[in-house]
Amino acid sequence: MIGTEPLRIRQLQALNILSQTGTMSLTAKAMDISQPAVSRLLADLSKDLGYPLFFRSGRRMTLTREAQYLLPEIQRIFGSMEQIRNLRKNIQEGNSGHLKVACLPGFSTSHLPGVIARFLETRPKITVTIEPDRPERILDWVIGEDYDCGITDGFRAHHALDSKTIPVRCVCVFPQGHPLEKKSVIHPSDLAGERIAHDRVGSEFHLRLRDALTDAGVKIETFIETRQFTCACELVSKGVCVSVVSELDAQGYADRGVSYRPFSANMVHHLSLVWPSHQSTSILTLEFLSAFEKSLLPFMVATD
């Protein structure tokens, strides 16, 4: 009766090596075990399969027809195992895999592409998906594990997410040649009478800007309302308005008709990196998050 015990990898390995060496002694040497141990592995495999696997032909062992039919499948198994070992090594070294990043729309065309390009320089086998959307969607995607991590703002703690919030300096941006260019620092009072593009009315950032201007006796008149700092910078480059934005976004427009100066009010843009807390985060994701955080160092507000 055919054996009912599951086949073991060592049994298949013994048969595969025997097909290459042709002798029990060389097979035992290749497997670093005794010759009787090899004989037992092959005898057990033969019993489990229900047919003989080899016969002696002079000094060599020759596989039976049945074993020859079996051999290609055995070799495919070991080929797949080798691929898995290589893949594991690549994943551990961060050399392969697929990274999925959800981000604020402005980042997909400003700061993020540069970070991704540098990240991929030493990881040519990695593939990447970048999906821009509003903060609410970013959180839904990362919580649902549709994306490995997210880059967002206005984040509040969530039990399903780990996060790191990074304070980024804000500056006043204005068209090149604007009178504000003569100043080394822009004060809220300097914006009196200026057309200002600002974050959406009622947002935390808008309220802080409104309070800073109000404290200086400047009434903020809604001229253009836009959620994205990059959009505000584009408008400034067209000579339409001035704005207060993250320095991270402003520096991308320094050679595109935009000038900027430090803003004296304590305006900070809180940028958050988020990733799922209820699963083991991949090495690839952790390395990307570290690289992205490092890219923000020149723009971070110093903390005590």
BAFI-3210 file (N, C-alpha, C; in Angstrom, 3 decimals, decimal comma, padded with zeros to 6 digits):
// residues 304
n [1|2|3|4|5|6|7|8|9|10|11|12|13|14|15|16|17|18|19|20|21|22|23|24|25|26|27|28|29|30|31|32|33|34|35|36|37|38|39|40|41|42|43|44|45|46|47|48|49|50|51|52|53|54|55|56|57|58|59|60|61|62|63|64|65|66|67|68|69|70|71|72|73|74|75|76|77|78|79|80|81|82|83|84|85|86|87|88|89|90|91|92|93|94|95|96|97|98|99|100|101|102|103|104|105|106|107|108|109|110|111|112|113|114|115|116|117|118|119|120|121|122|123|124|125|126|127|128|129|130|131|132|133|134|135|136|137|138|139|140|141|142|143|144|145|146|147|148|149|150|151|152|153|154|155|156|157|158|159|160|161|162|163|164|165|166|167|168|169|170|171|172|173|174|175|176|177|178|179|180|181|182|183|184|185|186|187|188|189|190|191|192|193|194|195|196|197|198|199|200|201|202|203|204|205|206|207|208|209|210|211|212|213|214|215|216|217|218|219|220|221|222|223|224|225|226|227|228|229|230|231|232|233|234|235|236|237|238|239|240|241|242|243|244|245|246|247|248|249|250|251|252|253|254|255|256|257|258|259|260|261|262|263|264|265|266|267|268|269|270|271|272|273|274|275|276|277|278|279|280|281|282|283|284|285|286|287|288|289|290|291|292|293|294|295|296|297|298|299|300|301|302|303|304]
n.u [000,843|000,505|002,386|001,152|002,337|003,419|005,433|008,871|011,112|013,858|013,950|013,245|015,334|017,498|016,988|017,142|019,843|021,104|020,463|022,228|024,794|025,031|025,904|025,651|027,519|028,647|026,340|025,723|027,928|027,507|025,196|026,051|025,692|025,468|026,077|024,274|022,150|021,308|020,460|018,289|016,568|015,921|014,783|012,531|011,204|010,674|008,945|006,832|005,968|005,352|006,678|009,771|012,800|015,353|017,976|020,799|023,495|026,215|028,725|027,196|024,143|021,083|018,283|014,900|012,292|009,971|010,972|012,415|010,347|009,351|011,397|011,692|009,638|010,487|012,837|011,764|010,534|012,744|013,915|012,000|012,159|014,705|014,274|012,555|014,280|016,093|014,367|013,587|016,034|016,400|014,221|014,831|017,104|016,036|015,865|013,939|010,411|007,156|006,163|003,634|002,336|000,312|-000,608|-000,711|-002,080|-000,351|002,209|002,682|003,601|005,623|007,681|007,856|008,481|011,267|012,336|011,537|012,959|015,650|015,541|015,144|017,514|019,394|017,886|016,932|015,108|012,712|009,235|006,817|003,832|002,106|-000,345|-002,287|-004,472|-007,182|-006,817|-008,675|-009,257|-006,709|-006,192|-008,223|-007,384|-004,861|-005,501|-007,108|-005,167|-004,666|-002,704|000,784|001,785|001,179|001,225|000,345|-001,645|-002,901|-003,486|-004,982|-004,615|-005,091|-006,409|-005,742|-003,490|000,006|002,138|004,091|004,585|005,755|007,069|007,041|008,701|007,132|006,781|006,586|005,389|005,859|005,507|008,436|010,309|008,449|007,550|007,902|010,170|012,339|012,567|013,970|012,688|009,300|006,589|003,380|002,000|003,013|001,519|-000,753|-003,330|-002,615|-003,393|-004,344|-003,713|-005,040|-005,276|-008,098|-011,080|-011,619|-009,995|-007,343|-004,860|-005,576|-006,994|-004,979|-003,348|-005,159|-005,536|-002,947|-002,680|-004,826|-004,072|-002,111|-003,528|-004,459|-006,848|-007,926|-008,737|-010,706|-009,498|-008,398|-009,049|-007,497|-006,688|-004,196|-000,751|000,995|-000,619|-001,176|001,395|001,760|-000,089|001,018|003,346|002,307|001,876|-000,430|-001,071|-000,104|001,161|001,133|002,997|004,159|007,672|008,818|007,288|007,584|010,315|010,501|009,655|011,435|012,936|011,054|009,757|009,041|009,570|010,643|010,403|011,333|008,604|007,425|005,472|004,426|004,078|003,457|003,617|002,106|003,157|002,347|003,442|002,045|001,205|000,004|-000,846|-001,515|-000,272|002,717|005,147|006,728|010,224|010,952|008,997|009,550|012,142|011,645|010,013|011,855|013,718|012,136|011,520|014,096|014,579|013,176|014,542|016,002|013,942|012,628|011,143|013,041|013,209|013,050]
n.v [-001,197|002,257|004,696|006,935|009,034|012,453|013,784|014,570|017,351|016,752|014,130|014,423|016,044|014,295|012,447|014,129|014,973|012,516|011,901|013,493|012,905|010,102|008,172|006,729|007,446|009,902|011,426|011,414|012,856|015,342|016,112|016,224|014,189|010,818|007,816|005,640|007,174|008,570|006,377|005,568|007,819|007,690|005,174|005,492|007,444|006,021|004,095|005,737|006,759|004,482|003,052|001,772|003,732|003,743|001,767|-000,432|000,028|-001,233|000,505|002,657|004,392|004,230|006,081|004,980|004,681|005,809|007,501|009,274|010,561|011,929|013,631|016,229|017,761|017,777|019,248|021,685|022,413|022,859|024,902|026,900|027,265|028,351|030,756|031,926|032,193|034,032|036,164|036,757|037,645|039,894|041,445|041,822|043,340|045,503|045,644|044,840|044,692|046,241|049,499|051,443|054,580|057,004|060,380|063,965|066,051|068,163|067,262|065,194|066,314|067,963|067,919|065,113|063,483|063,902|062,786|060,121|059,488|059,613|057,615|055,336|055,064|053,293|051,075|049,455|047,469|047,926|048,729|051,385|052,921|055,936|057,827|060,573|062,449|063,820|064,462|062,880|060,667|059,600|058,666|056,709|054,876|054,036|053,017|050,909|049,350|049,512|051,073|051,466|053,537|056,974|060,476|063,319|066,067|067,952|065,856|063,768|061,675|058,138|054,964|052,853|053,541|054,251|057,068|059,968|063,264|066,150|069,301|071,936|074,795|077,938|080,394|083,679|084,166|085,845|087,673|087,890|090,890|092,272|094,779|093,696|092,236|093,676|093,448|091,680|090,058|089,150|090,704|090,274|092,717|093,788|092,783|094,189|095,347|093,721|091,333|088,185|084,746|081,967|079,095|076,800|078,283|078,209|076,073|074,691|075,866|078,179|079,541|080,069|081,778|083,862|084,746|085,652|087,808|089,372|090,029|091,821|093,876|093,624|092,960|089,990|089,489|087,432|086,396|084,510|081,167|078,209|074,820|073,714|074,326|074,403|075,271|077,859|078,914|078,743|080,665|082,938|083,051|083,930|086,531|087,233|087,371|087,316|085,024|082,805|080,046|076,622|076,334|074,268|073,935|076,459|076,696|075,204|076,898|078,888|079,553|080,254|082,666|083,436|084,847|084,563|085,110|084,790|084,415|086,319|085,679|082,929|080,579|077,339|074,432|071,428|068,431|065,092|061,720|058,631|055,222|051,791|050,440|047,949|045,863|044,152|046,333|046,692|046,370|047,857|049,913|051,189|052,089|053,884|055,790|056,757|057,898|059,881|061,484|062,357|063,944|066,182|067,547|070,031|071,870|071,758|072,933|074,026|072,255|072,256]
n.w [000,000|-000,799|000,956|003,492|004,722|004,696|002,047|002,483|002,398|002,578|001,697|-001,010|-001,768|-001,485|-003,546|-005,773|-005,685|-005,907|-008,531|-009,837|-008,875|-008,917|-007,117|-003,824|-001,909|-002,776|-002,785|-000,064|000,861|-000,365|000,947|003,468|005,353|006,705|004,718|005,253|006,215|003,939|002,395|003,979|003,756|001,007|000,841|002,450|000,950|-001,391|-000,354|000,499|-001,957|-003,380|-005,338|-006,814|-006,888|-007,975|-009,464|-009,268|-011,419|-012,449|-010,855|-010,317|-009,471|-011,052|-012,031|-011,873|-014,376|-013,392|-011,366|-012,936|-014,264|-012,122|-011,366|-012,793|-011,577|-008,946|-009,217|-010,020|-007,661|-005,969|-007,405|-007,092|-004,345|-004,150|-005,455|-003,624|-001,440|-002,516|-002,963|-000,363|000,660|-000,961|-000,163|002,545|002,254|001,103|-001,665|-003,459|-004,213|-003,737|-003,354|-001,965|-001,893|-000,454|-000,816|-000,174|-002,745|-003,677|-003,044|-004,810|-007,122|-006,397|-003,911|-003,356|-005,752|-006,119|-003,781|-004,107|-006,453|-005,584|-003,672|-005,198|-006,537|-005,462|-005,396|-007,699|-008,411|-007,254|-007,371|-007,613|-006,417|-006,539|-005,087|-005,152|-003,020|-001,013|002,561|004,075|002,452|002,189|004,800|005,033|003,081|004,057|006,576|005,753|004,662|001,978|001,043|001,761|003,286|004,265|003,400|004,909|006,264|009,111|010,808|013,255|016,099|015,578|016,322|014,664|013,352|013,162|013,593|012,631|013,279|011,718|012,213|009,984|008,747|007,973|005,406|003,913|000,713|-002,414|-005,521|-007,592|-007,488|-006,097|-003,644|-001,061|-001,247|-000,486|002,194|005,014|006,758|006,954|008,435|010,013|009,853|007,543|005,522|005,161|003,152|001,065|-001,495|-000,615|-000,904|000,642|002,892|003,035|004,303|007,753|008,285|010,325|009,765|008,362|010,360|012,224|010,722|010,258|012,919|013,508|011,739|012,574|015,187|014,552|013,636|011,085|008,693|007,315|004,069|002,144|-000,802|-002,651|-002,088|-001,335|-000,976|-001,384|-000,982|-003,139|-005,216|-004,355|-004,557|-007,316|-008,153|-007,007|-008,511|-010,867|-010,368|-009,054|-006,327|-002,816|-000,313|002,554|003,158|003,453|003,794|002,481|000,167|-000,942|-001,649|-003,937|-005,888|-006,187|-008,417|-010,210|-010,589|-008,048|-004,883|-001,462|002,101|005,582|007,871|010,448|012,324|014,369|012,519|011,581|009,594|010,014|009,140|008,508|008,702|008,111|008,927|008,893|012,090|012,999|011,707|010,654|009,717|006,595|005,775|003,585|003,539|005,998|005,497|003,426|004,746|006,581|004,818|003,668|005,876|006,511|004,295|004,941|006,839|006,337|006,457|008,812|011,850|014,526|017,569|021,140]
ca.u [000,000|001,258|002,468|000,305|003,119|003,742|006,797|009,730|012,058|015,145|013,820|013,302|016,695|018,374|016,773|017,641|021,308|021,497|020,353|023,376|026,060|025,003|026,356|025,200|028,586|028,744|025,108|025,889|028,895|026,873|024,187|026,744|025,124|026,059|025,506|023,053|021,063|020,811|019,710|017,004|015,713|015,435|013,901|011,257|010,533|010,166|007,784|005,735|005,473|004,787|007,413|011,225|013,310|016,636|018,561|022,241|024,023|027,644|029,005|026,329|022,708|020,320|016,887|013,877|011,499|009,043|011,728|012,753|009,152|009,175|012,535|011,478|008,808|011,345|013,752|010,982|010,331|013,972|014,093|011,105|012,709|015,834|013,714|012,034|015,435|016,611|013,387|013,705|017,254|016,162|013,297|015,570|018,051|015,295|016,184|012,799|009,123|006,305|005,855|002,430|002,322|-000,778|-000,051|-001,419|-001,861|000,799|003,447|002,884|004,266|006,652|008,795|007,909|009,216|012,707|012,641|011,393|014,061|016,863|015,296|015,239|018,859|020,055|016,873|016,397|014,076|011,489|008,203|006,164|002,553|001,864|-001,756|-002,623|-005,886|-007,398|-006,420|-009,635|-009,069|-005,400|-006,341|-009,024|-006,560|-003,796|-006,169|-007,546|-003,961|-004,574|-001,425|001,741|001,973|000,558|001,801|-000,858|-001,563|-004,099|-003,761|-005,234|-004,302|-006,073|-005,965|-005,264|-002,340|001,176|002,389|005,094|004,257|006,967|006,763|007,776|008,650|006,335|007,364|005,708|005,798|005,341|006,141|009,738|010,200|007,451|008,170|008,270|011,480|013,351|012,588|014,629|011,655|007,963|005,734|001,957|001,583|003,481|000,573|-001,934|-003,666|-002,205|-004,301|-003,745|-004,263|-004,878|-005,875|-009,555|-011,620|-011,988|-008,958|-006,461|-003,818|-006,219|-007,340|-003,741|-002,940|-006,126|-005,254|-001,681|-002,946|-005,740|-003,273|-001,317|-004,461|-004,697|-008,018|-007,671|-009,824|-010,636|-009,346|-008,363|-008,998|-007,025|-006,180|-002,836|000,298|001,561|-001,528|-000,932|002,680|001,530|-000,782|002,000|004,267|001,610|001,741|-001,824|-001,297|000,940|000,609|001,985|002,983|005,297|008,928|009,042|006,671|008,109|011,637|010,347|009,276|012,419|013,406|009,865|009,083|008,570|010,529|010,045|011,158|010,784|007,398|007,721|004,464|004,764|003,280|004,088|002,791|002,308|003,103|002,330|003,664|001,186|001,274|-000,851|-000,243|-001,922|000,437|004,157|005,532|007,826|011,498|010,910|008,199|010,277|013,267|011,124|009,593|013,078|014,285|011,292|011,734|015,422|014,502|012,507|015,396|016,326|012,760|011,975|011,237|013,877|012,476|013,942]
ca.v [000,000|003,510|005,359|008,117|010,097|013,519|013,784|015,539|018,024|016,057|012,961|014,894|016,543|013,131|011,901|015,103|014,935|011,210|011,950|014,238|012,263|008,705|007,248|007,010|008,094|011,310|012,078|011,618|013,928|016,603|016,459|016,282|013,183|009,500|007,047|004,962|008,155|008,776|005,171|005,582|008,843|007,217|004,028|006,026|008,111|004,956|003,508|006,712|006,898|003,202|002,419|001,926|004,992|003,571|000,423|-000,378|-000,245|-001,188|001,223|003,829|004,239|004,774|006,316|004,253|005,542|006,568|008,566|010,250|011,376|012,752|014,520|017,637|018,444|018,004|020,340|022,928|022,758|023,455|026,177|027,863|027,547|029,248|032,069|032,467|032,629|035,264|037,226|037,128|038,435|041,196|042,197|042,212|044,385|046,607|045,722|044,516|044,880|047,289|050,519|052,205|055,803|057,965|061,672|065,188|066,306|069,004|066,509|064,292|067,039|068,870|067,358|063,651|062,838|063,945|061,798|058,797|059,290|059,295|056,341|054,258|054,992|052,080|050,007|049,446|046,447|048,321|049,451|052,356|053,547|057,199|058,186|061,814|062,689|064,630|063,764|061,877|059,477|059,039|057,898|055,522|053,924|053,464|052,195|049,696|048,680|049,612|051,744|051,168|054,707|058,183|061,782|064,120|067,107|068,043|064,515|063,525|060,280|057,114|053,715|051,907|054,113|054,861|058,316|060,921|064,597|066,938|070,731|072,542|076,267|078,636|081,640|084,509|084,142|086,983|087,701|088,532|092,313|092,857|095,604|092,884|091,631|094,519|093,129|090,419|089,281|089,698|090,723|090,304|094,076|094,088|092,239|095,059|095,785|092,737|090,250|086,987|083,404|081,244|077,773|076,848|078,984|077,334|075,078|075,080|076,754|079,468|080,215|080,594|082,939|084,928|085,289|086,395|089,078|090,140|090,571|092,934|094,886|093,430|092,128|089,106|089,482|086,239|086,677|083,173|080,106|076,968|073,887|073,293|075,346|074,493|076,103|079,240|079,318|078,964|081,941|083,970|083,145|084,676|087,914|087,458|087,523|086,852|083,952|082,213|078,618|075,836|076,607|073,091|074,230|077,723|076,553|074,648|077,969|079,963|079,933|080,300|083,948|083,597|085,117|084,342|085,545|084,265|085,077|086,491|085,007|081,529|079,744|076,041|073,453|070,120|067,383|063,804|060,450|057,645|053,851|050,924|050,018|046,586|044,867|044,335|047,244|046,144|047,090|048,817|051,061|051,887|052,788|055,044|056,793|057,363|058,743|061,063|062,341|062,967|064,991|067,349|068,172|071,450|072,716|071,505|073,918|073,528|072,019|072,159]
ca.w [000,000|-000,861|002,246|003,664|005,338|003,740|001,541|003,148|001,509|002,598|000,832|-002,396|-001,985|-001,669|-004,886|-006,739|-005,693|-006,440|-009,993|-010,350|-008,488|-009,340|-006,073|-002,477|-001,141|-003,174|-002,314|001,377|001,039|-000,750|001,946|004,751|006,245|006,459|003,615|005,702|006,343|002,582|002,024|004,696|003,139|-000,291|001,089|002,948|-000,166|-002,258|000,323|000,473|-003,329|-003,807|-006,435|-006,661|-007,436|-008,644|-009,455|-009,413|-012,760|-012,200|-009,606|-010,234|-009,265|-012,169|-011,659|-012,616|-015,248|-012,543|-010,705|-013,964|-014,463|-010,926|-011,167|-013,182|-010,570|-007,783|-009,539|-009,991|-006,248|-005,437|-008,081|-006,442|-003,016|-004,336|-005,754|-002,368|-000,653|-003,122|-002,727|001,052|000,787|-001,587|000,691|003,744|001,876|000,513|-003,083|-004,308|-003,561|-004,297|-002,357|-002,303|-001,083|-000,651|-000,399|-000,539|-004,172|-003,960|-002,919|-005,952|-008,204|-005,883|-003,146|-003,335|-006,860|-005,876|-002,740|-004,724|-007,398|-004,817|-002,987|-006,172|-007,107|-004,974|-005,322|-009,066|-008,619|-006,557|-008,108|-006,726|-006,754|-005,837|-005,258|-004,441|-002,710|000,178|003,790|004,513|001,635|002,528|006,033|004,734|002,319|004,884|007,591|005,067|004,156|000,524|000,819|002,824|004,142|003,750|003,725|005,053|007,288|009,929|011,333|014,668|016,411|015,231|016,938|013,645|012,647|013,781|012,862|013,092|012,778|011,558|012,061|008,875|008,782|006,977|004,908|003,095|-000,700|-003,184|-006,846|-007,680|-007,779|-005,194|-002,596|000,106|-001,495|000,160|003,621|005,369|007,455|006,720|009,620|009,637|009,500|006,182|004,550|005,088|001,808|000,063|-001,857|-000,018|-001,141|001,903|003,031|003,086|005,466|008,859|008,564|011,415|009,256|008,061|011,609|012,825|009,925|010,540|014,251|013,453|011,077|013,425|016,298|014,016|013,161|009,653|008,420|006,185|003,100|001,306|-002,229|-003,235|-001,094|-001,940|000,027|-001,678|-001,002|-004,486|-005,999|-003,920|-005,140|-008,751|-008,292|-006,700|-009,654|-011,929|-009,940|-008,656|-004,895|-001,917|000,507|003,582|002,853|003,929|003,079|001,634|-001,127|-001,476|-002,248|-005,270|-006,817|-006,065|-009,749|-011,069|-010,421|-006,671|-003,812|-000,143|003,267|006,841|008,363|011,875|013,154|014,637|011,625|011,334|008,880|010,633|008,135|009,199|008,031|008,776|008,429|009,712|013,359|013,361|010,919|010,656|008,636|005,811|005,818|002,487|003,975|007,056|004,879|002,702|005,727|007,112|003,762|003,492|007,044|006,367|003,271|005,513|007,858|006,106|006,584|010,092|012,913|015,625|018,822|022,310]
c.u [000,881|001,223|001,616|001,062|003,440|005,197|007,591|010,764|013,382|015,103|013,962|014,698|017,658|018,228|017,329|019,169|021,809|021,443|021,564|024,700|026,153|025,462|025,828|026,258|028,704|027,493|025,201|026,847|028,289|025,869|024,770|026,073|025,769|025,375|024,267|021,867|020,465|019,955|018,342|016,058|015,104|014,498|012,534|010,479|009,923|008,917|006,579|005,130|004,858|005,473|008,916|011,716|014,615|017,014|020,049|022,641|025,533|027,899|028,057|024,881|021,980|018,865|015,956|013,094|010,554|009,753|012,114|011,569|008,976|010,221|012,283|010,638|009,624|012,269|013,032|010,754|011,560|014,299|013,242|011,617|013,883|015,350|013,186|013,173|016,004|015,681|013,457|014,919|017,059|015,268|014,020|016,533|017,365|015,494|015,025|011,521|008,350|005,886|004,666|002,294|001,112|-000,304|-000,989|-001,109|-000,631|002,114|003,725|003,610|005,371|007,779|008,952|008,671|010,731|013,144|012,584|012,566|015,346|016,740|015,514|016,638|019,580|019,090|016,197|015,276|012,747|010,529|007,405|004,810|002,400|000,432|-002,070|-004,124|-005,971|-007,073|-007,376|-009,458|-007,739|-005,515|-007,138|-008,184|-005,516|-004,398|-006,608|-006,408|-003,934|-003,256|-000,524|001,904|001,325|001,312|000,640|-000,615|-002,881|-004,461|-003,990|-005,047|-005,450|-005,531|-005,392|-003,997|-001,219|001,502|003,579|004,771|005,499|006,587|007,654|007,605|007,748|006,993|006,292|006,243|005,128|006,057|007,507|009,561|009,176|008,169|008,597|009,659|012,598|013,511|013,302|013,679|010,319|007,156|004,275|001,483|001,996|002,478|-000,713|-002,139|-003,282|-003,341|-003,640|-004,483|-004,003|-005,567|-007,387|-010,032|-012,058|-010,967|-008,060|-005,414|-004,398|-006,516|-006,101|-003,238|-003,864|-005,825|-003,973|-001,885|-003,832|-004,985|-002,421|-002,213|-004,752|-005,893|-007,747|-008,905|-009,674|-010,631|-009,335|-008,199|-008,573|-006,400|-004,684|-001,861|000,890|000,687|-001,326|000,367|002,553|000,879|000,165|002,949|003,653|001,410|000,368|-001,960|-000,004|000,317|001,600|001,864|004,158|006,542|009,273|008,469|007,274|009,438|011,573|010,005|010,289|012,957|012,251|009,056|008,580|009,752|009,852|010,997|010,554|009,570|007,503|006,707|004,817|003,858|004,059|003,117|003,114|002,063|003,214|002,597|002,873|001,355|000,473|-000,128|-000,520|-001,318|001,925|004,556|006,762|009,071|011,518|010,163|008,939|011,453|012,799|010,721|010,801|013,698|013,467|011,480|013,077|015,395|013,880|013,394|015,709|015,152|012,079|012,179|012,044|013,025|013,480|014,064]
c.v [001,250|004,200|006,615|009,263|011,181|013,432|014,884|016,094|017,271|014,799|013,360|015,407|015,384|012,551|012,844|015,056|013,598|011,196|012,646|013,528|010,814|007,718|007,694|007,801|009,582|012,091|012,389|012,770|015,287|017,069|016,576|015,383|011,836|008,796|006,266|005,920|008,462|007,600|005,155|006,617|008,340|006,029|004,502|006,711|007,079|004,324|004,445|006,840|005,604|002,571|002,657|003,166|004,830|002,091|000,567|-000,767|-000,106|-000,528|002,397|003,445|004,929|004,920|005,462|005,232|006,401|007,746|009,652|011,147|012,369|013,866|015,971|018,417|018,741|019,185|021,683|023,388|023,454|024,772|027,266|028,243|028,510|030,664|032,737|032,963|033,943|036,437|037,700|038,019|039,834|042,070|042,695|043,350|045,585|046,742|045,361|044,685|045,999|048,224|051,335|053,376|056,655|059,307|062,817|065,521|067,134|068,243|065,638|064,974|067,969|068,102|065,848|063,032|062,830|062,931|060,388|058,508|058,918|057,936|055,162|054,093|053,715|050,911|049,857|048,443|046,789|049,012|050,297|052,777|054,804|057,615|059,451|061,926|063,524|063,800|062,650|060,565|058,797|058,164|056,626|054,458|053,255|052,591|050,862|048,893|048,608|050,269|051,510|052,319|055,919|059,427|062,765|065,266|067,154|066,725|064,532|062,040|059,348|055,775|052,720|052,378|054,491|056,106|059,062|062,252|065,477|068,404|071,367|074,063|076,818|079,970|082,417|084,497|085,293|086,984|088,371|089,992|093,016|093,694|094,808|092,276|092,418|094,193|091,796|089,480|089,955|089,576|090,742|091,690|094,451|093,635|093,061|095,529|094,801|091,755|088,932|085,727|082,597|079,880|077,920|077,472|077,975|076,268|075,592|076,084|078,142|080,236|080,796|081,815|084,120|085,579|086,115|087,762|089,969|090,793|091,769|094,031|094,790|092,505|091,292|089,062|088,248|086,645|085,359|082,163|078,813|076,083|073,612|074,461|075,500|075,356|077,573|079,761|079,576|080,317|083,109|084,161|083,898|086,136|088,257|087,864|087,262|085,732|083,582|080,702|077,936|076,192|075,450|073,315|075,478|077,531|075,949|075,689|079,113|080,423|080,032|081,570|084,222|083,885|084,825|084,780|084,869|085,082|085,124|085,806|083,526|080,603|078,478|075,157|072,083|069,021|066,034|062,637|059,398|056,285|052,948|050,450|048,555|045,524|045,157|045,186|046,712|047,002|048,183|050,085|051,870|052,679|054,020|056,152|057,511|058,314|060,014|062,023|063,068|064,100|066,267|068,111|069,644|072,399|072,606|072,653|073,310|073,386|071,864|070,710]
c.w [000,000|000,495|002,297|004,340|004,307|003,305|002,231|002,172|001,449|001,733|-000,637|-002,735|-002,249|-003,071|-005,954|-006,834|-006,243|-007,964|-010,609|-010,056|-008,945|-008,299|-004,715|-001,701|-001,487|-002,751|-000,835|001,646|000,720|000,294|003,347|005,799|005,905|005,293|004,050|005,828|004,980|002,150|002,690|004,093|001,836|-000,134|001,571|001,831|-001,105|-001,659|000,262|-000,922|-003,861|-004,997|-006,228|-007,397|-008,206|-008,631|-009,720|-010,828|-012,694|-010,863|-009,381|-009,992|-010,409|-011,756|-012,501|-013,478|-014,431|-011,869|-011,699|-014,295|-013,314|-010,835|-011,606|-012,175|-009,317|-008,036|-009,581|-008,558|-005,692|-006,129|-007,450|-005,060|-003,109|-004,653|-004,498|-001,491|-001,192|-002,870|-001,288|001,269|000,205|-000,732|001,932|003,445|001,239|-000,979|-003,996|-003,506|-004,244|-003,182|-002,831|-001,334|-001,452|-000,104|-000,757|-001,997|-004,484|-003,929|-004,138|-007,105|-007,706|-005,208|-003,302|-004,505|-006,672|-004,840|-003,321|-005,655|-006,663|-004,137|-003,938|-006,757|-006,702|-004,851|-006,683|-009,306|-007,948|-007,525|-007,119|-007,295|-005,904|-006,130|-004,471|-004,180|-001,441|001,434|004,216|003,753|001,960|003,774|005,792|004,039|003,207|005,986|006,987|004,469|002,628|000,130|002,023|003,793|003,484|004,201|003,746|006,028|008,044|010,596|012,839|014,921|016,046|015,712|015,927|012,941|013,608|012,962|013,433|012,454|012,826|011,355|011,000|008,926|007,686|006,624|004,155|001,665|-001,436|-004,538|-006,796|-008,126|-006,920|-004,128|-001,363|-000,034|-000,809|001,639|003,861|006,092|007,194|008,005|009,166|009,203|008,078|005,121|004,457|003,653|000,713|-000,235|-001,445|-000,474|000,120|001,867|003,195|004,402|006,526|009,171|009,686|010,944|008,953|009,343|012,281|012,061|010,196|011,878|014,246|012,813|011,940|014,582|015,853|013,457|011,682|009,472|007,178|005,289|002,204|-000,162|-003,000|-002,098|-001,798|-000,887|-000,144|-001,711|-002,401|-005,388|-005,646|-004,532|-006,637|-008,979|-008,011|-007,887|-010,825|-011,559|-009,406|-007,196|-004,131|-001,075|001,602|003,430|003,535|003,117|002,137|000,241|-001,761|-002,195|-003,638|-006,319|-006,824|-007,420|-010,748|-010,822|-009,027|-005,750|-002,481|000,955|004,516|007,271|009,870|012,785|013,284|013,829|011,289|010,580|009,448|009,598|008,848|008,250|008,807|008,126|009,365|010,970|013,677|012,454|010,974|009,451|007,914|005,960|004,754|002,900|005,030|006,478|004,105|003,672|006,313|006,086|003,590|004,668|006,938|005,345|003,810|006,500|007,582|006,357|007,940|011,063|014,038|016,884|019,943|022,756]
res [m|i|g|t|e|p|l|r|i|r|q|l|q|a|l|n|i|l|s|q|t|g|t|m|s|l|t|a|k|a|m|d|i|s|q|p|a|v|s|r|l|l|a|d|l|s|k|d|l|g|y|p|l|f|f|r|s|g|r|r|m|t|l|t|r|e|a|q|y|l|l|p|e|i|q|r|i|f|g|s|m|e|q|i|r|n|l|r|k|n|i|q|e|g|n|s|g|h|l|k|v|a|c|l|p|g|f|s|t|s|h|l|p|g|v|i|a|r|f|l|e|t|r|p|k|i|t|v|t|i|e|p|d|r|p|e|r|i|l|d|w|v|i|g|e|d|y|d|c|g|i|t|d|g|f|r|a|h|h|a|l|d|s|k|t|i|p|v|r|c|v|c|v|f|p|q|g|h|p|l|e|k|k|s|v|i|h|p|s|d|l|a|g|e|r|i|a|h|d|r|v|g|s|e|f|h|l|r|l|r|d|a|l|t|d|a|g|v|k|i|e|t|f|i|e|t|r|q|f|t|c|a|c|e|l|v|s|k|g|v|c|v|s|v|v|s|e|l|d|a|q|g|y|a|d|r|g|v|s|y|r|p|f|s|a|n|m|v|h|h|l|s|l|v|w|p|s|h|q|s|t|s|i|l|t|l|e|f|l|s|a|f|e|k|s|l|l|p|f|m|v|a|t|d]
***
